[in-house]
Amino acid sequence: MKKIQAKDIWLFVAQVLLLSLIVLSPGLISYVISHDSVQLTTSLSVSFYWLAPMVVVYLVNFYLLVPFLWFKRRVWQFLLVNVVLVCACNSHILFNDTTTMPEVFRAGFSSFASIAMIINFMAIGIAISIRYVMRQQERKQKEVEAELAWLKNQINPHFLFNTLNNISSLAQIDADETQEAIMQLSDLLRYAMYETNKPRVPIGGEVEFMRNYIELMKLRCNEMTKVSSGFIIHSLQLEIAPLLFISLIENAFKHGMNSNAPATIDIRLEQQGETLVFNCDNTNNPKPTKDRSGSGIGLENTRRRLDLLYSGRYTWEQTVTPENIYHVKITISL
């Protein structure tokens, strides 16, 4: 059984208020025009007489019959229960003894009764329509969440693959630094596996993760590669999607390092009010075609995650400058 959430309660309250307004509006309009309390009472009585059954029919369909009968393709049961429901709720209209009424009122009553039945069945149609829209939105949301989970699950192995490559290279040079690097990797994996299982995380943790990762990656760089970074964050509790920039940092080290010529890697993240600006610059050293480490999947995942999480609220700049610097800038409105 689906757990009742706060949004479900708010939806119920909003629908009850709207339906109540529909039922009460004729009487309120009458009172505003006439300022006659007796006429107000009469108008409200008439409104309840004709419209209150519609409210019951709508709510029963919205919360019971549509999800448990219509959506489960039990159409005949749905129709039969609704016929019984409409007749029961409108019994005071359908079974009213009109023989005692004057002819002129009898004709009018029959017309109003027909309209009341039409309104009740329209309420059923509206309940079905709204439920359909809500179900489509829920399905779309679940699809988005599933795709985001898939993308994030790809980031972790990709990140681990590159980091293990770095430690493997370091192991051939310095055993002590390799031990330290393994401890750093352990901390990074602990964060990636246990602290990022939410849609949003405090940016303070992300900044610390990126700093540690950059320090770990620097172990592989020689004196030919200059690495710099800077993080200006005014609110460490500001929340952001986890591991959003790590693929870009990986890419910067993958293509920025050069053992034969001077190279630079510069990574910056700055908070400007409710906006985050991420800049990543590195010397453009394209890898040989046979080098498939990473295979570019990280950048594709980053773009896709931004599309899903910050659609219409981010910009992406990607260029190679005349000085052969590969530049990526992401601006996100939180």
TIGUTOR-784869 format. One record per residue (C-alpha): residue in three letters; x, y, z; residue number from 0. Coordinates in nm, 3 decimals, always signed. Layout:
<r residuo="ALA" X="X" Y="Y" Z="Z" num="NUM"/>
...
//
This chain:
<r residuo="MET" X="+0.000" Y="+0.000" Z="+0.000" num="0"/>
<r residuo="LYS" X="+0.131" Y="+0.342" Z="-0.094" num="1"/>
<r residuo="LYS" X="+0.250" Y="+0.550" Z="+0.200" num="2"/>
<r residuo="ILE" X="+0.060" Y="+0.875" Z="+0.245" num="3"/>
<r residuo="GLN" X="+0.290" Y="+1.172" Z="+0.192" num="4"/>
<r residuo="ALA" X="+0.251" Y="+1.539" Z="+0.272" num="5"/>
<r residuo="LYS" X="+0.178" Y="+1.620" Z="-0.094" num="6"/>
<r residuo="ASP" X="-0.115" Y="+1.372" Z="-0.088" num="7"/>
<r residuo="ILE" X="-0.267" Y="+1.552" Z="+0.211" num="8"/>
<r residuo="TRP" X="-0.223" Y="+1.890" Z="+0.046" num="9"/>
<r residuo="LEU" X="-0.384" Y="+1.759" Z="-0.272" num="10"/>
<r residuo="PHE" X="-0.685" Y="+1.632" Z="-0.079" num="11"/>
<r residuo="VAL" X="-0.724" Y="+1.961" Z="+0.109" num="12"/>
<r residuo="ALA" X="-0.693" Y="+2.163" Z="-0.214" num="13"/>
<r residuo="GLN" X="-0.959" Y="+1.952" Z="-0.387" num="14"/>
<r residuo="VAL" X="-1.200" Y="+1.974" Z="-0.094" num="15"/>
<r residuo="LEU" X="-1.157" Y="+2.353" Z="-0.078" num="16"/>
<r residuo="LEU" X="-1.214" Y="+2.390" Z="-0.453" num="17"/>
<r residuo="LEU" X="-1.522" Y="+2.166" Z="-0.452" num="18"/>
<r residuo="SER" X="-1.657" Y="+2.350" Z="-0.146" num="19"/>
<r residuo="LEU" X="-1.613" Y="+2.678" Z="-0.328" num="20"/>
<r residuo="ILE" X="-1.808" Y="+2.542" Z="-0.625" num="21"/>
<r residuo="VAL" X="-2.095" Y="+2.433" Z="-0.398" num="22"/>
<r residuo="LEU" X="-2.099" Y="+2.754" Z="-0.192" num="23"/>
<r residuo="SER" X="-2.044" Y="+3.006" Z="-0.471" num="24"/>
<r residuo="PRO" X="-2.412" Y="+3.039" Z="-0.585" num="25"/>
<r residuo="GLY" X="-2.519" Y="+3.126" Z="-0.231" num="26"/>
<r residuo="LEU" X="-2.228" Y="+3.363" Z="-0.176" num="27"/>
<r residuo="ILE" X="-2.292" Y="+3.541" Z="-0.505" num="28"/>
<r residuo="SER" X="-2.659" Y="+3.572" Z="-0.414" num="29"/>
<r residuo="TYR" X="-2.572" Y="+3.724" Z="-0.078" num="30"/>
<r residuo="VAL" X="-2.323" Y="+3.971" Z="-0.227" num="31"/>
<r residuo="ILE" X="-2.594" Y="+4.091" Z="-0.465" num="32"/>
<r residuo="SER" X="-2.893" Y="+4.098" Z="-0.226" num="33"/>
<r residuo="HIS" X="-2.736" Y="+4.118" Z="+0.124" num="34"/>
<r residuo="ASP" X="-3.032" Y="+3.906" Z="+0.234" num="35"/>
<r residuo="SER" X="-2.941" Y="+3.638" Z="+0.491" num="36"/>
<r residuo="VAL" X="-3.266" Y="+3.452" Z="+0.429" num="37"/>
<r residuo="GLN" X="-3.192" Y="+3.433" Z="+0.057" num="38"/>
<r residuo="LEU" X="-2.838" Y="+3.319" Z="+0.145" num="39"/>
<r residuo="THR" X="-2.975" Y="+3.028" Z="+0.348" num="40"/>
<r residuo="THR" X="-3.214" Y="+2.936" Z="+0.069" num="41"/>
<r residuo="SER" X="-2.944" Y="+2.954" Z="-0.198" num="42"/>
<r residuo="LEU" X="-2.704" Y="+2.738" Z="+0.006" num="43"/>
<r residuo="SER" X="-2.978" Y="+2.480" Z="+0.065" num="44"/>
<r residuo="VAL" X="-3.047" Y="+2.463" Z="-0.308" num="45"/>
<r residuo="SER" X="-2.674" Y="+2.436" Z="-0.388" num="46"/>
<r residuo="PHE" X="-2.624" Y="+2.150" Z="-0.142" num="47"/>
<r residuo="TYR" X="-2.935" Y="+1.977" Z="-0.275" num="48"/>
<r residuo="TRP" X="-2.808" Y="+1.972" Z="-0.634" num="49"/>
<r residuo="LEU" X="-2.427" Y="+1.988" Z="-0.610" num="50"/>
<r residuo="ALA" X="-2.322" Y="+1.806" Z="-0.291" num="51"/>
<r residuo="PRO" X="-2.375" Y="+1.461" Z="-0.454" num="52"/>
<r residuo="MET" X="-2.131" Y="+1.559" Z="-0.729" num="53"/>
<r residuo="VAL" X="-1.862" Y="+1.625" Z="-0.466" num="54"/>
<r residuo="VAL" X="-1.906" Y="+1.278" Z="-0.315" num="55"/>
<r residuo="VAL" X="-1.908" Y="+1.109" Z="-0.658" num="56"/>
<r residuo="TYR" X="-1.588" Y="+1.290" Z="-0.761" num="57"/>
<r residuo="LEU" X="-1.394" Y="+1.214" Z="-0.441" num="58"/>
<r residuo="VAL" X="-1.498" Y="+0.846" Z="-0.432" num="59"/>
<r residuo="ASN" X="-1.390" Y="+0.807" Z="-0.795" num="60"/>
<r residuo="PHE" X="-1.065" Y="+0.999" Z="-0.754" num="61"/>
<r residuo="TYR" X="-0.944" Y="+0.812" Z="-0.447" num="62"/>
<r residuo="LEU" X="-1.105" Y="+0.467" Z="-0.486" num="63"/>
<r residuo="LEU" X="-1.277" Y="+0.371" Z="-0.807" num="64"/>
<r residuo="VAL" X="-1.034" Y="+0.510" Z="-1.066" num="65"/>
<r residuo="PRO" X="-0.711" Y="+0.374" Z="-0.910" num="66"/>
<r residuo="PHE" X="-0.855" Y="+0.040" Z="-0.793" num="67"/>
<r residuo="LEU" X="-1.101" Y="-0.043" Z="-1.072" num="68"/>
<r residuo="TRP" X="-1.050" Y="+0.173" Z="-1.383" num="69"/>
<r residuo="PHE" X="-0.670" Y="+0.155" Z="-1.389" num="70"/>
<r residuo="LYS" X="-0.687" Y="-0.220" Z="-1.326" num="71"/>
<r residuo="ARG" X="-0.909" Y="-0.259" Z="-1.634" num="72"/>
<r residuo="ARG" X="-1.210" Y="-0.371" Z="-1.433" num="73"/>
<r residuo="VAL" X="-1.429" Y="-0.152" Z="-1.651" num="74"/>
<r residuo="TRP" X="-1.764" Y="-0.323" Z="-1.602" num="75"/>
<r residuo="GLN" X="-1.727" Y="-0.320" Z="-1.226" num="76"/>
<r residuo="PHE" X="-1.625" Y="+0.044" Z="-1.246" num="77"/>
<r residuo="LEU" X="-1.936" Y="+0.135" Z="-1.448" num="78"/>
<r residuo="LEU" X="-2.171" Y="-0.070" Z="-1.230" num="79"/>
<r residuo="VAL" X="-2.038" Y="+0.073" Z="-0.903" num="80"/>
<r residuo="ASN" X="-2.063" Y="+0.425" Z="-1.043" num="81"/>
<r residuo="VAL" X="-2.425" Y="+0.377" Z="-1.150" num="82"/>
<r residuo="VAL" X="-2.507" Y="+0.258" Z="-0.798" num="83"/>
<r residuo="LEU" X="-2.302" Y="+0.542" Z="-0.645" num="84"/>
<r residuo="VAL" X="-2.467" Y="+0.813" Z="-0.855" num="85"/>
<r residuo="CYS" X="-2.815" Y="+0.677" Z="-0.786" num="86"/>
<r residuo="ALA" X="-2.746" Y="+0.649" Z="-0.413" num="87"/>
<r residuo="CYS" X="-2.600" Y="+0.998" Z="-0.382" num="88"/>
<r residuo="ASN" X="-2.885" Y="+1.148" Z="-0.587" num="89"/>
<r residuo="SER" X="-3.169" Y="+0.939" Z="-0.443" num="90"/>
<r residuo="HIS" X="-3.332" Y="+1.252" Z="-0.302" num="91"/>
<r residuo="ILE" X="-3.354" Y="+1.380" Z="-0.661" num="92"/>
<r residuo="LEU" X="-3.424" Y="+1.060" Z="-0.853" num="93"/>
<r residuo="PHE" X="-3.691" Y="+0.935" Z="-0.616" num="94"/>
<r residuo="ASN" X="-3.851" Y="+1.266" Z="-0.530" num="95"/>
<r residuo="ASP" X="-4.230" Y="+1.255" Z="-0.553" num="96"/>
<r residuo="THR" X="-4.304" Y="+1.515" Z="-0.818" num="97"/>
<r residuo="THR" X="-4.676" Y="+1.435" Z="-0.847" num="98"/>
<r residuo="THR" X="-4.758" Y="+1.687" Z="-0.577" num="99"/>
<r residuo="MET" X="-4.574" Y="+1.964" Z="-0.761" num="100"/>
<r residuo="PRO" X="-4.746" Y="+2.208" Z="-0.992" num="101"/>
<r residuo="GLU" X="-4.694" Y="+2.123" Z="-1.358" num="102"/>
<r residuo="VAL" X="-4.466" Y="+2.420" Z="-1.419" num="103"/>
<r residuo="PHE" X="-4.232" Y="+2.317" Z="-1.130" num="104"/>
<r residuo="ARG" X="-4.246" Y="+1.951" Z="-1.232" num="105"/>
<r residuo="ALA" X="-4.104" Y="+2.028" Z="-1.576" num="106"/>
<r residuo="GLY" X="-3.832" Y="+2.246" Z="-1.430" num="107"/>
<r residuo="PHE" X="-3.742" Y="+1.983" Z="-1.172" num="108"/>
<r residuo="SER" X="-3.703" Y="+1.718" Z="-1.441" num="109"/>
<r residuo="SER" X="-3.467" Y="+1.944" Z="-1.635" num="110"/>
<r residuo="PHE" X="-3.258" Y="+2.017" Z="-1.328" num="111"/>
<r residuo="ALA" X="-3.250" Y="+1.645" Z="-1.242" num="112"/>
<r residuo="SER" X="-3.116" Y="+1.566" Z="-1.589" num="113"/>
<r residuo="ILE" X="-2.851" Y="+1.836" Z="-1.557" num="114"/>
<r residuo="ALA" X="-2.755" Y="+1.704" Z="-1.212" num="115"/>
<r residuo="MET" X="-2.701" Y="+1.354" Z="-1.357" num="116"/>
<r residuo="ILE" X="-2.487" Y="+1.497" Z="-1.636" num="117"/>
<r residuo="ILE" X="-2.279" Y="+1.691" Z="-1.382" num="118"/>
<r residuo="ASN" X="-2.225" Y="+1.375" Z="-1.177" num="119"/>
<r residuo="PHE" X="-2.100" Y="+1.178" Z="-1.476" num="120"/>
<r residuo="MET" X="-1.883" Y="+1.473" Z="-1.580" num="121"/>
<r residuo="ALA" X="-1.729" Y="+1.458" Z="-1.232" num="122"/>
<r residuo="ILE" X="-1.641" Y="+1.094" Z="-1.299" num="123"/>
<r residuo="GLY" X="-1.476" Y="+1.190" Z="-1.629" num="124"/>
<r residuo="ILE" X="-1.282" Y="+1.471" Z="-1.462" num="125"/>
<r residuo="ALA" X="-1.160" Y="+1.233" Z="-1.189" num="126"/>
<r residuo="ILE" X="-1.036" Y="+0.989" Z="-1.456" num="127"/>
<r residuo="SER" X="-0.865" Y="+1.265" Z="-1.653" num="128"/>
<r residuo="ILE" X="-0.684" Y="+1.414" Z="-1.353" num="129"/>
<r residuo="ARG" X="-0.574" Y="+1.068" Z="-1.239" num="130"/>
<r residuo="TYR" X="-0.439" Y="+0.994" Z="-1.588" num="131"/>
<r residuo="VAL" X="-0.234" Y="+1.314" Z="-1.589" num="132"/>
<r residuo="MET" X="-0.100" Y="+1.241" Z="-1.240" num="133"/>
<r residuo="ARG" X="-0.009" Y="+0.884" Z="-1.332" num="134"/>
<r residuo="GLN" X="+0.178" Y="+0.999" Z="-1.643" num="135"/>
<r residuo="GLN" X="+0.370" Y="+1.254" Z="-1.435" num="136"/>
<r residuo="GLU" X="+0.456" Y="+0.988" Z="-1.176" num="137"/>
<r residuo="ARG" X="+0.576" Y="+0.751" Z="-1.448" num="138"/>
<r residuo="LYS" X="+0.789" Y="+1.024" Z="-1.603" num="139"/>
<r residuo="GLN" X="+0.935" Y="+1.111" Z="-1.263" num="140"/>
<r residuo="LYS" X="+1.020" Y="+0.746" Z="-1.198" num="141"/>
<r residuo="GLU" X="+1.184" Y="+0.718" Z="-1.539" num="142"/>
<r residuo="VAL" X="+1.392" Y="+1.028" Z="-1.469" num="143"/>
<r residuo="GLU" X="+1.493" Y="+0.896" Z="-1.126" num="144"/>
<r residuo="ALA" X="+1.586" Y="+0.558" Z="-1.277" num="145"/>
<r residuo="GLU" X="+1.800" Y="+0.725" Z="-1.545" num="146"/>
<r residuo="LEU" X="+1.970" Y="+0.948" Z="-1.288" num="147"/>
<r residuo="ALA" X="+2.047" Y="+0.643" Z="-1.073" num="148"/>
<r residuo="TRP" X="+2.192" Y="+0.467" Z="-1.378" num="149"/>
<r residuo="LEU" X="+2.406" Y="+0.767" Z="-1.468" num="150"/>
<r residuo="LYS" X="+2.532" Y="+0.804" Z="-1.111" num="151"/>
<r residuo="ASN" X="+2.611" Y="+0.432" Z="-1.091" num="152"/>
<r residuo="GLN" X="+2.824" Y="+0.474" Z="-1.403" num="153"/>
<r residuo="ILE" X="+3.015" Y="+0.764" Z="-1.245" num="154"/>
<r residuo="ASN" X="+3.140" Y="+0.556" Z="-0.950" num="155"/>
<r residuo="PRO" X="+3.306" Y="+0.277" Z="-1.154" num="156"/>
<r residuo="HIS" X="+3.441" Y="+0.536" Z="-1.399" num="157"/>
<r residuo="PHE" X="+3.589" Y="+0.739" Z="-1.114" num="158"/>
<r residuo="LEU" X="+3.728" Y="+0.423" Z="-0.951" num="159"/>
<r residuo="PHE" X="+3.880" Y="+0.305" Z="-1.280" num="160"/>
<r residuo="ASN" X="+4.078" Y="+0.627" Z="-1.327" num="161"/>
<r residuo="THR" X="+4.187" Y="+0.648" Z="-0.963" num="162"/>
<r residuo="LEU" X="+4.313" Y="+0.289" Z="-0.956" num="163"/>
<r residuo="ASN" X="+4.512" Y="+0.363" Z="-1.271" num="164"/>
<r residuo="ASN" X="+4.680" Y="+0.650" Z="-1.086" num="165"/>
<r residuo="ILE" X="+4.762" Y="+0.438" Z="-0.780" num="166"/>
<r residuo="SER" X="+4.892" Y="+0.161" Z="-1.002" num="167"/>
<r residuo="SER" X="+5.136" Y="+0.406" Z="-1.162" num="168"/>
<r residuo="LEU" X="+5.237" Y="+0.544" Z="-0.823" num="169"/>
<r residuo="ALA" X="+5.303" Y="+0.196" Z="-0.679" num="170"/>
<r residuo="GLN" X="+5.599" Y="+0.159" Z="-0.911" num="171"/>
<r residuo="ILE" X="+5.759" Y="+0.477" Z="-0.771" num="172"/>
<r residuo="ASP" X="+5.690" Y="+0.523" Z="-0.398" num="173"/>
<r residuo="ALA" X="+5.540" Y="+0.262" Z="-0.165" num="174"/>
<r residuo="ASP" X="+5.477" Y="+0.510" Z="+0.120" num="175"/>
<r residuo="GLU" X="+5.289" Y="+0.752" Z="-0.103" num="176"/>
<r residuo="THR" X="+5.098" Y="+0.458" Z="-0.246" num="177"/>
<r residuo="GLN" X="+4.979" Y="+0.367" Z="+0.106" num="178"/>
<r residuo="GLU" X="+4.870" Y="+0.726" Z="+0.164" num="179"/>
<r residuo="ALA" X="+4.694" Y="+0.731" Z="-0.172" num="180"/>
<r residuo="ILE" X="+4.504" Y="+0.414" Z="-0.084" num="181"/>
<r residuo="MET" X="+4.382" Y="+0.577" Z="+0.239" num="182"/>
<r residuo="GLN" X="+4.270" Y="+0.882" Z="+0.042" num="183"/>
<r residuo="LEU" X="+4.093" Y="+0.657" Z="-0.205" num="184"/>
<r residuo="SER" X="+3.920" Y="+0.483" Z="+0.083" num="185"/>
<r residuo="ASP" X="+3.786" Y="+0.819" Z="+0.209" num="186"/>
<r residuo="LEU" X="+3.675" Y="+0.917" Z="-0.140" num="187"/>
<r residuo="LEU" X="+3.492" Y="+0.589" Z="-0.196" num="188"/>
<r residuo="ARG" X="+3.326" Y="+0.613" Z="+0.144" num="189"/>
<r residuo="TYR" X="+3.184" Y="+0.951" Z="+0.047" num="190"/>
<r residuo="ALA" X="+3.087" Y="+0.839" Z="-0.304" num="191"/>
<r residuo="MET" X="+2.912" Y="+0.525" Z="-0.181" num="192"/>
<r residuo="TYR" X="+2.745" Y="+0.637" Z="+0.143" num="193"/>
<r residuo="GLU" X="+2.709" Y="+1.015" Z="+0.138" num="194"/>
<r residuo="THR" X="+2.580" Y="+1.065" Z="-0.215" num="195"/>
<r residuo="ASN" X="+2.274" Y="+0.839" Z="-0.209" num="196"/>
<r residuo="LYS" X="+2.041" Y="+1.141" Z="-0.195" num="197"/>
<r residuo="PRO" X="+1.921" Y="+1.368" Z="-0.478" num="198"/>
<r residuo="ARG" X="+2.094" Y="+1.667" Z="-0.317" num="199"/>
<r residuo="VAL" X="+2.390" Y="+1.693" Z="-0.081" num="200"/>
<r residuo="PRO" X="+2.552" Y="+1.989" Z="+0.101" num="201"/>
<r residuo="ILE" X="+2.810" Y="+2.150" Z="-0.123" num="202"/>
<r residuo="GLY" X="+3.062" Y="+2.152" Z="+0.162" num="203"/>
<r residuo="GLY" X="+3.101" Y="+1.774" Z="+0.131" num="204"/>
<r residuo="GLU" X="+3.133" Y="+1.801" Z="-0.247" num="205"/>
<r residuo="VAL" X="+3.406" Y="+2.064" Z="-0.217" num="206"/>
<r residuo="GLU" X="+3.603" Y="+1.848" Z="+0.026" num="207"/>
<r residuo="PHE" X="+3.561" Y="+1.550" Z="-0.206" num="208"/>
<r residuo="MET" X="+3.691" Y="+1.746" Z="-0.504" num="209"/>
<r residuo="ARG" X="+3.986" Y="+1.882" Z="-0.306" num="210"/>
<r residuo="ASN" X="+4.086" Y="+1.532" Z="-0.194" num="211"/>
<r residuo="TYR" X="+4.043" Y="+1.394" Z="-0.542" num="212"/>
<r residuo="ILE" X="+4.259" Y="+1.667" Z="-0.695" num="213"/>
<r residuo="GLU" X="+4.531" Y="+1.597" Z="-0.437" num="214"/>
<r residuo="LEU" X="+4.517" Y="+1.229" Z="-0.523" num="215"/>
<r residuo="MET" X="+4.538" Y="+1.299" Z="-0.896" num="216"/>
<r residuo="LYS" X="+4.833" Y="+1.535" Z="-0.846" num="217"/>
<r residuo="LEU" X="+5.041" Y="+1.242" Z="-0.726" num="218"/>
<r residuo="ARG" X="+5.060" Y="+1.124" Z="-1.085" num="219"/>
<r residuo="CYS" X="+5.173" Y="+1.460" Z="-1.223" num="220"/>
<r residuo="ASN" X="+5.538" Y="+1.542" Z="-1.277" num="221"/>
<r residuo="GLU" X="+5.711" Y="+1.880" Z="-1.256" num="222"/>
<r residuo="MET" X="+5.598" Y="+1.963" Z="-1.610" num="223"/>
<r residuo="THR" X="+5.232" Y="+1.989" Z="-1.506" num="224"/>
<r residuo="LYS" X="+5.114" Y="+2.280" Z="-1.294" num="225"/>
<r residuo="VAL" X="+4.791" Y="+2.213" Z="-1.102" num="226"/>
<r residuo="SER" X="+4.590" Y="+2.487" Z="-0.930" num="227"/>
<r residuo="SER" X="+4.242" Y="+2.498" Z="-0.781" num="228"/>
<r residuo="GLY" X="+4.018" Y="+2.731" Z="-0.586" num="229"/>
<r residuo="PHE" X="+3.682" Y="+2.703" Z="-0.414" num="230"/>
<r residuo="ILE" X="+3.488" Y="+3.011" Z="-0.301" num="231"/>
<r residuo="ILE" X="+3.168" Y="+2.895" Z="-0.130" num="232"/>
<r residuo="HIS" X="+2.980" Y="+3.126" Z="+0.106" num="233"/>
<r residuo="SER" X="+2.721" Y="+2.872" Z="+0.225" num="234"/>
<r residuo="LEU" X="+2.854" Y="+2.520" Z="+0.280" num="235"/>
<r residuo="GLN" X="+2.498" Y="+2.392" Z="+0.340" num="236"/>
<r residuo="LEU" X="+2.389" Y="+2.496" Z="-0.007" num="237"/>
<r residuo="GLU" X="+2.265" Y="+2.177" Z="-0.174" num="238"/>
<r residuo="ILE" X="+2.360" Y="+2.040" Z="-0.514" num="239"/>
<r residuo="ALA" X="+2.340" Y="+1.712" Z="-0.703" num="240"/>
<r residuo="PRO" X="+2.624" Y="+1.483" Z="-0.588" num="241"/>
<r residuo="LEU" X="+2.938" Y="+1.413" Z="-0.793" num="242"/>
<r residuo="LEU" X="+2.828" Y="+1.658" Z="-1.059" num="243"/>
<r residuo="PHE" X="+3.172" Y="+1.794" Z="-1.153" num="244"/>
<r residuo="ILE" X="+3.397" Y="+1.493" Z="-1.089" num="245"/>
<r residuo="SER" X="+3.390" Y="+1.373" Z="-1.451" num="246"/>
<r residuo="LEU" X="+3.513" Y="+1.712" Z="-1.570" num="247"/>
<r residuo="ILE" X="+3.800" Y="+1.701" Z="-1.320" num="248"/>
<r residuo="GLU" X="+3.888" Y="+1.350" Z="-1.436" num="249"/>
<r residuo="ASN" X="+3.885" Y="+1.470" Z="-1.795" num="250"/>
<r residuo="ALA" X="+4.112" Y="+1.765" Z="-1.709" num="251"/>
<r residuo="PHE" X="+4.379" Y="+1.538" Z="-1.563" num="252"/>
<r residuo="LYS" X="+4.342" Y="+1.280" Z="-1.836" num="253"/>
<r residuo="HIS" X="+4.401" Y="+1.532" Z="-2.115" num="254"/>
<r residuo="GLY" X="+4.590" Y="+1.803" Z="-1.927" num="255"/>
<r residuo="MET" X="+4.894" Y="+1.608" Z="-1.812" num="256"/>
<r residuo="ASN" X="+5.198" Y="+1.594" Z="-2.037" num="257"/>
<r residuo="SER" X="+5.530" Y="+1.438" Z="-1.940" num="258"/>
<r residuo="ASN" X="+5.718" Y="+1.599" Z="-2.230" num="259"/>
<r residuo="ALA" X="+5.597" Y="+1.961" Z="-2.234" num="260"/>
<r residuo="PRO" X="+5.466" Y="+2.221" Z="-1.989" num="261"/>
<r residuo="ALA" X="+5.097" Y="+2.175" Z="-1.906" num="262"/>
<r residuo="THR" X="+4.843" Y="+2.341" Z="-1.679" num="263"/>
<r residuo="ILE" X="+4.529" Y="+2.232" Z="-1.502" num="264"/>
<r residuo="ASP" X="+4.312" Y="+2.490" Z="-1.328" num="265"/>
<r residuo="ILE" X="+3.986" Y="+2.406" Z="-1.150" num="266"/>
<r residuo="ARG" X="+3.760" Y="+2.670" Z="-0.991" num="267"/>
<r residuo="LEU" X="+3.419" Y="+2.664" Z="-0.822" num="268"/>
<r residuo="GLU" X="+3.257" Y="+2.985" Z="-0.702" num="269"/>
<r residuo="GLN" X="+2.924" Y="+3.068" Z="-0.546" num="270"/>
<r residuo="GLN" X="+2.769" Y="+3.392" Z="-0.668" num="271"/>
<r residuo="GLY" X="+2.449" Y="+3.438" Z="-0.471" num="272"/>
<r residuo="GLU" X="+2.217" Y="+3.154" Z="-0.578" num="273"/>
<r residuo="THR" X="+2.442" Y="+3.066" Z="-0.872" num="274"/>
<r residuo="LEU" X="+2.734" Y="+2.826" Z="-0.894" num="275"/>
<r residuo="VAL" X="+3.008" Y="+2.883" Z="-1.152" num="276"/>
<r residuo="PHE" X="+3.243" Y="+2.595" Z="-1.230" num="277"/>
<r residuo="ASN" X="+3.548" Y="+2.660" Z="-1.449" num="278"/>
<r residuo="CYS" X="+3.789" Y="+2.393" Z="-1.564" num="279"/>
<r residuo="ASP" X="+4.089" Y="+2.472" Z="-1.785" num="280"/>
<r residuo="ASN" X="+4.360" Y="+2.235" Z="-1.897" num="281"/>
<r residuo="THR" X="+4.621" Y="+2.214" Z="-2.167" num="282"/>
<r residuo="ASN" X="+4.464" Y="+2.033" Z="-2.460" num="283"/>
<r residuo="ASN" X="+4.656" Y="+1.709" Z="-2.509" num="284"/>
<r residuo="PRO" X="+4.424" Y="+1.473" Z="-2.699" num="285"/>
<r residuo="LYS" X="+4.495" Y="+1.108" Z="-2.624" num="286"/>
<r residuo="PRO" X="+4.571" Y="+0.857" Z="-2.899" num="287"/>
<r residuo="THR" X="+4.268" Y="+0.678" Z="-3.041" num="288"/>
<r residuo="LYS" X="+4.383" Y="+0.350" Z="-2.886" num="289"/>
<r residuo="ASP" X="+4.369" Y="+0.505" Z="-2.536" num="290"/>
<r residuo="ARG" X="+4.011" Y="+0.427" Z="-2.432" num="291"/>
<r residuo="SER" X="+4.041" Y="+0.501" Z="-2.060" num="292"/>
<r residuo="GLY" X="+3.717" Y="+0.672" Z="-1.973" num="293"/>
<r residuo="SER" X="+3.598" Y="+0.672" Z="-2.337" num="294"/>
<r residuo="GLY" X="+3.436" Y="+1.013" Z="-2.295" num="295"/>
<r residuo="ILE" X="+3.142" Y="+0.865" Z="-2.105" num="296"/>
<r residuo="GLY" X="+3.198" Y="+1.102" Z="-1.811" num="297"/>
<r residuo="LEU" X="+3.129" Y="+1.418" Z="-2.011" num="298"/>
<r residuo="GLU" X="+2.822" Y="+1.266" Z="-2.172" num="299"/>
<r residuo="ASN" X="+2.687" Y="+1.166" Z="-1.831" num="300"/>
<r residuo="THR" X="+2.751" Y="+1.513" Z="-1.690" num="301"/>
<r residuo="ARG" X="+2.557" Y="+1.680" Z="-1.972" num="302"/>
<r residuo="ARG" X="+2.271" Y="+1.434" Z="-1.935" num="303"/>
<r residuo="ARG" X="+2.251" Y="+1.478" Z="-1.557" num="304"/>
<r residuo="LEU" X="+2.246" Y="+1.855" Z="-1.598" num="305"/>
<r residuo="ASP" X="+1.964" Y="+1.822" Z="-1.854" num="306"/>
<r residuo="LEU" X="+1.760" Y="+1.611" Z="-1.613" num="307"/>
<r residuo="LEU" X="+1.832" Y="+1.797" Z="-1.290" num="308"/>
<r residuo="TYR" X="+1.877" Y="+2.159" Z="-1.396" num="309"/>
<r residuo="SER" X="+1.689" Y="+2.188" Z="-1.723" num="310"/>
<r residuo="GLY" X="+1.663" Y="+2.553" Z="-1.823" num="311"/>
<r residuo="ARG" X="+1.877" Y="+2.655" Z="-1.524" num="312"/>
<r residuo="TYR" X="+2.227" Y="+2.590" Z="-1.647" num="313"/>
<r residuo="THR" X="+2.465" Y="+2.696" Z="-1.923" num="314"/>
<r residuo="TRP" X="+2.755" Y="+2.500" Z="-2.067" num="315"/>
<r residuo="GLU" X="+3.054" Y="+2.655" Z="-2.241" num="316"/>
<r residuo="GLN" X="+3.312" Y="+2.429" Z="-2.404" num="317"/>
<r residuo="THR" X="+3.594" Y="+2.571" Z="-2.618" num="318"/>
<r residuo="VAL" X="+3.960" Y="+2.531" Z="-2.710" num="319"/>
<r residuo="THR" X="+4.138" Y="+2.867" Z="-2.691" num="320"/>
<r residuo="PRO" X="+4.404" Y="+2.985" Z="-2.939" num="321"/>
<r residuo="GLU" X="+4.658" Y="+2.907" Z="-2.665" num="322"/>
<r residuo="ASN" X="+4.546" Y="+2.541" Z="-2.686" num="323"/>
<r residuo="ILE" X="+4.365" Y="+2.550" Z="-2.353" num="324"/>
<r residuo="TYR" X="+4.057" Y="+2.328" Z="-2.326" num="325"/>
<r residuo="HIS" X="+3.798" Y="+2.533" Z="-2.135" num="326"/>
<r residuo="VAL" X="+3.469" Y="+2.421" Z="-1.978" num="327"/>
<r residuo="LYS" X="+3.244" Y="+2.654" Z="-1.784" num="328"/>
<r residuo="ILE" X="+2.917" Y="+2.550" Z="-1.619" num="329"/>
<r residuo="THR" X="+2.682" Y="+2.801" Z="-1.459" num="330"/>
<r residuo="ILE" X="+2.396" Y="+2.662" Z="-1.250" num="331"/>
<r residuo="SER" X="+2.108" Y="+2.855" Z="-1.097" num="332"/>
<r residuo="LEU" X="+2.014" Y="+2.669" Z="-0.779" num="333"/>
//
